[in-house]
Amino acid sequence: MNPIQDPKTKAWPEVVLTPPMDTLDAFSAFLFDLGAASLIEEDTPSGQTRIRAGFPPHLDLDDMKRRLDSFLNELVEIFGLDAPPEAQWGVVPQGDWAEKWKEGLEPVAIGSRLVIKPSWRTFEAREGQKVLELDPGLAFGTGQHATTRMCLELLEAQSHKGAKGLRVLDVGTGSGILAMAALLLGFGPVTAIDNDPDVLPVVRENMERNGLEGIPHLAVAEPGSMTGMYDVILANLTAGVLLAVAQDLVRLAAPGGILILSGLLDTQVDDVVRAYQALGCREEERRYQDEWSAPRLVKAS
């Protein structure tokens, strides 16, 4: 038996890639689907983002390599790449991966009212602060990434203007971080949807950990299948998906409703904003962090 595949060796297969920036979310989602137990994003000296994924030793390494190679070739076609990113496979001790993915994850303060805290960290909240305890699990969203953080910042800022009774829709809920933050900040009712059924148990576990109830609709769904009207729509997706669902998100927004969009590189945000403006929205604010942007739009009354 290949020692990489023998659980008794306590060695984990590890793959390292440095993909183009606009494919990071696609890579992260695929690596988790491939069976990654954890994933780390690292900044390189050249300003790129390197992805390092660790896999439990019982998985079929040859099958993982075949599936990854196929995915890399598909990305060449989808994103028009000159060549597929190089995948470097190696082996690390199990103990290294068991703790390494936790390194650098510290409590994140969002505005004056919200703190996102990993479960293994301690934090003493000030009066008026709401603490959301969250582990990544197999879903993206810990508050560490710029795209998630800017959504949380815009949501927290909106809460100061009033939150009670505002209907919230979280599209592509992932770990449930945005939906749970909305509840903690006083918004509600909250609806959370995702097209991946595997994230729902993660969301429920995270809600139980925080003693939260009140997401009446947590479901596997696409925006096109949704009905009703929402005062705040949260969508931390990708540029292509935000363009594809633009008509549905604007349809679901109440007159005067707020759309907080994220997952957009600085080079993509203007095109996405123009598409929503053409559907009757106006941009009122835009946040920037690293190479990412997050606009806050308002639907015409």
C-alpha positions as CSV (number, residue, x, y, z in Angstrom):
1,M,0.0,0.0,0.0
2,N,1.2,3.5,-0.8
3,P,2.3,5.0,2.6
4,I,0.4,8.2,1.7
5,Q,-2.8,6.1,1.8
6,D,-2.0,4.2,4.9
7,P,-3.8,5.7,8.0
8,K,-1.3,4.0,10.3
9,T,1.5,6.3,8.9
10,K,-0.5,9.4,10.2
11,A,0.8,11.2,7.0
12,W,-1.6,13.5,5.2
13,P,-1.4,14.1,1.4
14,E,-1.1,17.9,0.7
15,V,-1.5,19.8,-2.5
16,V,-0.2,23.3,-3.1
17,L,-1.4,25.6,-5.9
18,T,-1.2,29.3,-6.8
19,P,-4.2,29.8,-9.0
20,P,-5.3,33.1,-10.7
21,M,-7.1,35.4,-8.3
22,D,-10.5,35.1,-9.9
23,T,-10.5,31.3,-9.6
24,L,-9.8,31.2,-5.8
25,D,-13.4,30.5,-4.8
26,A,-13.8,27.8,-7.5
27,F,-10.6,26.1,-6.3
28,S,-11.5,26.3,-2.6
29,A,-15.0,24.8,-3.3
30,F,-13.5,22.0,-5.5
31,L,-10.8,21.1,-3.0
32,F,-13.4,20.6,-0.3
33,D,-15.5,18.5,-2.7
34,L,-12.4,16.5,-3.3
35,G,-12.2,15.6,0.4
36,A,-9.9,18.3,1.9
37,A,-10.2,18.3,5.6
38,S,-8.8,21.8,5.8
39,L,-7.5,24.6,3.6
40,I,-5.1,27.5,4.1
41,E,-4.7,30.6,2.0
42,E,-1.2,32.2,2.1
43,D,0.0,35.4,0.6
44,T,3.1,35.0,-1.6
45,P,5.9,37.6,-2.0
46,S,4.6,38.4,-5.5
47,G,1.2,39.4,-4.2
48,Q,-0.6,36.2,-5.3
49,T,-2.6,33.8,-3.0
50,R,-1.3,30.3,-2.5
51,I,-3.8,27.5,-1.6
52,R,-2.6,24.7,0.6
53,A,-5.0,21.8,1.2
54,G,-4.6,18.8,3.4
55,F,-6.4,15.4,2.9
56,P,-7.0,12.6,5.4
57,P,-4.7,9.6,4.6
58,H,-7.5,7.1,3.9
59,L,-8.5,8.8,0.6
60,D,-7.4,7.4,-2.8
61,L,-4.5,9.6,-3.8
62,D,-4.5,8.5,-7.5
63,D,-8.2,9.3,-7.8
64,M,-7.7,12.7,-6.2
65,K,-4.9,13.5,-8.7
66,R,-6.9,12.4,-11.7
67,R,-9.9,14.5,-10.6
68,L,-7.8,17.6,-9.8
69,D,-6.0,17.3,-13.2
70,S,-9.4,17.2,-15.0
71,F,-10.6,20.2,-13.0
72,L,-7.5,22.2,-13.9
73,N,-8.0,21.5,-17.6
74,E,-11.7,22.5,-17.3
75,L,-10.6,25.8,-15.7
76,V,-8.4,26.6,-18.7
77,E,-11.5,26.5,-20.9
78,I,-13.8,28.3,-18.5
79,F,-11.4,31.2,-17.5
80,G,-9.4,31.3,-20.7
81,L,-6.1,30.5,-19.0
82,D,-2.9,30.1,-21.0
83,A,-2.1,27.0,-19.0
84,P,-3.5,25.1,-15.9
85,P,-2.0,26.1,-12.5
86,E,0.7,23.6,-11.3
87,A,-0.3,21.3,-8.5
88,Q,2.5,20.3,-6.2
89,W,1.7,17.2,-4.1
90,G,3.5,16.2,-1.0
91,V,3.1,14.6,2.4
92,V,3.0,16.2,5.9
93,P,2.6,14.6,9.4
94,Q,-1.0,14.4,10.5
95,G,-0.2,16.4,13.6
96,D,1.0,19.3,11.5
97,W,-2.2,19.6,9.6
98,A,-4.4,19.0,12.7
99,E,-3.2,22.4,14.1
100,K,-1.7,24.3,11.2
101,W,-5.0,25.3,9.7
102,K,-5.9,27.1,13.0
103,E,-2.8,29.2,12.9
104,G,-3.5,32.9,12.5
105,L,-7.3,32.6,13.1
106,E,-7.9,35.2,15.8
107,P,-11.1,36.9,16.9
108,V,-12.2,39.5,14.3
109,A,-13.9,42.7,15.4
110,I,-16.5,44.0,12.9
111,G,-17.4,47.6,13.6
112,S,-18.4,48.3,17.2
113,R,-21.0,45.6,17.7
114,L,-19.9,42.3,16.3
115,V,-17.0,39.9,16.9
116,I,-16.3,36.7,15.1
117,K,-14.4,34.2,17.3
118,P,-13.0,30.8,16.5
119,S,-14.1,28.3,19.1
120,W,-10.6,27.6,20.3
121,R,-9.9,31.3,21.1
122,T,-11.0,33.3,24.1
123,F,-12.4,36.8,23.9
124,E,-13.9,39.1,26.6
125,A,-16.7,41.1,25.0
126,R,-17.3,44.7,25.8
127,E,-20.7,45.9,26.7
128,G,-22.9,45.9,23.6
129,Q,-20.7,43.6,21.6
130,K,-22.2,40.5,20.1
131,V,-19.8,37.5,19.8
132,L,-20.4,34.9,17.1
133,E,-18.4,31.7,17.6
134,L,-17.6,29.9,14.4
135,D,-15.5,27.1,13.1
136,P,-15.1,26.8,9.3
137,G,-16.1,23.1,9.0
138,L,-16.4,22.2,5.4
139,A,-17.9,25.6,4.3
140,F,-16.2,28.8,3.4
141,G,-16.7,31.7,5.7
142,T,-14.9,32.5,8.9
143,G,-14.8,36.3,8.8
144,Q,-11.1,36.2,8.0
145,H,-11.4,36.6,4.3
146,A,-11.8,40.2,2.9
147,T,-15.0,39.3,1.0
148,T,-16.8,38.0,4.1
149,R,-15.4,40.7,6.3
150,M,-16.7,43.5,4.1
151,C,-20.2,42.0,4.0
152,L,-20.2,41.9,7.8
153,E,-19.0,45.5,8.0
154,L,-21.7,46.7,5.7
155,L,-24.3,44.6,7.6
156,E,-23.1,45.9,10.9
157,A,-23.2,49.5,9.7
158,Q,-26.7,49.0,8.5
159,S,-27.8,47.7,11.9
160,H,-27.0,51.1,13.4
161,K,-29.7,52.6,11.1
162,G,-32.3,50.0,12.4
163,A,-32.6,46.3,12.0
164,K,-35.7,45.1,13.8
165,G,-38.2,43.6,11.5
166,L,-36.1,43.8,8.4
167,R,-36.4,40.7,6.3
168,V,-33.0,39.3,5.3
169,L,-32.0,36.8,2.5
170,D,-28.5,35.3,2.6
171,V,-27.7,33.8,-0.8
172,G,-25.0,31.1,-0.8
173,T,-25.0,31.0,3.0
174,G,-21.9,28.6,3.3
175,S,-21.0,28.4,7.0
176,G,-24.1,30.6,7.8
177,I,-21.9,33.4,9.1
178,L,-23.8,36.2,7.4
179,A,-27.2,34.9,8.4
180,M,-26.2,34.3,12.0
181,A,-24.6,37.8,12.2
182,A,-27.9,39.3,10.9
183,L,-29.7,37.5,13.7
184,L,-27.2,38.7,16.4
185,L,-27.5,42.2,15.1
186,G,-31.2,42.2,15.5
187,F,-32.4,41.7,11.9
188,G,-35.1,39.2,11.2
189,P,-36.8,37.2,9.9
190,V,-33.7,35.7,8.2
191,T,-33.8,33.2,5.3
192,A,-30.6,31.4,4.2
193,I,-30.2,29.4,1.0
194,D,-27.4,27.5,-0.7
195,N,-27.2,25.2,-3.7
196,D,-24.9,22.8,-1.8
197,P,-26.8,20.4,0.6
198,D,-23.5,19.6,2.5
199,V,-23.4,23.1,4.0
200,L,-26.8,22.8,5.8
201,P,-25.5,20.5,8.6
202,V,-22.6,23.0,9.1
203,V,-25.0,25.9,9.4
204,R,-27.2,24.0,11.9
205,E,-24.2,23.1,14.0
206,N,-22.9,26.6,14.0
207,M,-26.4,27.9,15.0
208,E,-26.5,25.4,17.9
209,R,-23.1,26.4,19.1
210,N,-24.2,30.0,19.3
211,G,-27.6,29.2,20.8
212,L,-29.3,30.8,17.8
213,E,-32.8,30.1,16.5
214,G,-34.8,32.1,14.1
215,I,-33.7,31.2,10.6
216,P,-37.2,30.0,9.5
217,H,-36.0,29.1,6.1
218,L,-32.7,27.2,5.7
219,A,-32.9,25.4,2.5
220,V,-31.1,24.1,-0.6
221,A,-32.3,26.5,-3.2
222,E,-31.4,28.9,-6.0
223,P,-32.5,32.5,-6.2
224,G,-34.6,31.8,-9.2
225,S,-36.8,29.4,-7.2
226,M,-37.4,31.9,-4.4
227,T,-40.5,34.1,-3.9
228,G,-41.3,36.9,-1.5
229,M,-39.6,40.2,-0.8
230,Y,-36.6,41.0,1.3
231,D,-35.4,44.3,2.9
232,V,-31.7,43.2,2.9
233,I,-30.1,40.7,0.5
234,L,-26.6,39.4,1.2
235,A,-24.7,37.7,-1.6
236,N,-21.0,36.9,-1.2
237,L,-20.6,34.9,-4.4
238,T,-18.4,35.4,-7.6
239,A,-18.7,38.0,-10.3
240,G,-20.1,35.4,-12.8
241,V,-22.7,34.2,-10.4
242,L,-23.7,37.7,-9.3
243,L,-24.3,38.6,-12.9
244,A,-26.2,35.4,-13.6
245,V,-28.6,35.9,-10.6
246,A,-28.9,39.7,-10.9
247,Q,-32.5,39.8,-12.2
248,D,-33.6,37.4,-9.5
249,L,-31.9,39.3,-6.6
250,V,-33.4,42.6,-7.8
251,R,-36.8,40.9,-8.1
252,L,-36.5,39.6,-4.6
253,A,-35.5,43.0,-3.1
254,A,-38.3,45.1,-1.7
255,P,-38.6,48.7,-3.0
256,G,-35.9,50.6,-1.2
257,G,-34.3,47.3,-0.3
258,I,-30.5,46.9,0.2
259,L,-28.3,44.5,-1.7
260,I,-24.9,43.9,-0.3
261,L,-22.7,42.2,-2.9
262,S,-19.2,40.7,-2.4
263,G,-16.8,38.2,-3.9
264,L,-15.7,40.8,-6.4
265,L,-12.2,41.7,-7.5
266,D,-11.5,45.4,-8.0
267,T,-11.3,44.6,-11.8
268,Q,-14.8,43.1,-11.8
269,V,-16.9,45.3,-9.5
270,D,-17.7,48.1,-12.0
271,D,-19.2,45.6,-14.5
272,V,-21.4,44.0,-11.8
273,V,-22.6,47.3,-10.4
274,R,-23.5,48.5,-13.9
275,A,-25.6,45.4,-14.4
276,Y,-27.6,46.0,-11.2
277,Q,-27.9,49.7,-12.0
278,A,-29.5,48.7,-15.3
279,L,-32.1,46.8,-13.3
280,G,-33.1,49.8,-11.2
281,C,-30.5,49.9,-8.4
282,R,-28.3,52.7,-7.3
283,E,-24.9,52.3,-5.6
284,E,-24.7,54.1,-2.3
285,E,-21.4,52.7,-0.8
286,R,-18.4,50.6,-1.8
287,R,-15.9,49.0,0.5
288,Y,-12.3,48.0,-0.5
289,Q,-9.9,45.5,1.1
290,D,-6.8,44.0,-0.5
291,E,-7.8,43.4,-4.1
292,W,-11.5,42.9,-3.3
293,S,-14.5,45.3,-3.4
294,A,-18.0,45.1,-2.0
295,P,-20.8,47.5,-3.1
296,R,-24.0,48.3,-1.2
297,L,-26.8,48.9,-3.6
298,V,-30.4,50.2,-3.0
299,K,-33.3,49.2,-5.2
300,A,-35.5,52.0,-6.5
301,S,-38.6,52.6,-4.4
